[in-house]
Amino acid sequence: MTKNGSRIEVPEARRALDRFKTEVAGSMNISLENGYNGDITARDAGRIGGQMVRRMIEFAENNMQK
């Protein structure tokens, strides 16, 4: 388990989530580097996470309708 209590059940998903996070951040004009990104603000980190959740929910809803 990680420090914050969340864990990724499928190890291969970690790379996909990292790519997704980078894609979302790029669309918001927030620069992320591989590894440590402690230089971004908590506000920007929250915006990235929130946008990731919105996109995942939208994806799930669209696929449930089919």
C-alpha positions in Angstrom: 0.0 0.0 0.0 1.2 3.5 -0.7 1.6 6.3 1.8 -1.8 7.8 1.0 -3.7 4.6 1.3 -4.4 4.1 -2.4 -3.0 1.4 -4.5 -3.1 0.3 -8.1 -4.4 -3.3 -8.3 -3.0 -3.9 -11.8 0.8 -3.1 -11.9 0.6 -2.4 -15.7 -1.9 0.3 -15.1 0.6 2.6 -13.4 2.3 3.5 -16.7 -1.1 4.1 -18.3 -2.2 6.3 -15.4 1.1 8.3 -15.6 0.6 8.8 -19.3 -3.0 9.9 -18.7 -1.9 12.3 -16.0 0.7 13.8 -18.3 -1.8 14.1 -21.1 -4.4 15.9 -18.8 -1.7 18.2 -17.4 -0.6 19.1 -20.9 -4.1 19.9 -22.0 -4.2 22.3 -19.0 -0.9 23.9 -19.8 0.7 22.5 -16.7 4.2 21.0 -17.1 4.9 17.7 -15.5 8.2 15.9 -15.5 8.9 12.1 -15.0 9.3 11.4 -11.4 9.1 14.1 -8.7 6.8 17.1 -9.4 7.0 18.9 -6.1 7.4 22.3 -7.8 3.8 22.4 -8.9 1.2 24.0 -6.7 -1.3 22.0 -4.7 -4.0 23.8 -6.6 -2.7 22.6 -9.9 -2.2 19.1 -8.6 -5.8 19.1 -7.5 -7.0 20.4 -10.8 -5.1 17.6 -12.7 -6.6 15.0 -10.4 -10.1 16.4 -10.7 -9.9 16.6 -14.5 -8.7 12.9 -14.6 -11.7 11.8 -12.5 -14.1 13.8 -14.8 -12.6 12.2 -17.9 -12.7 8.7 -16.4 -16.4 9.1 -15.4 -17.3 10.5 -18.8 -15.5 7.5 -20.5 -17.4 5.1 -18.2 -20.8 6.7 -18.9 -20.2 6.7 -22.6 -19.3 3.0 -22.6 -22.2 2.0 -20.4 -24.7 3.5 -22.9 -23.4 1.2 -25.7 
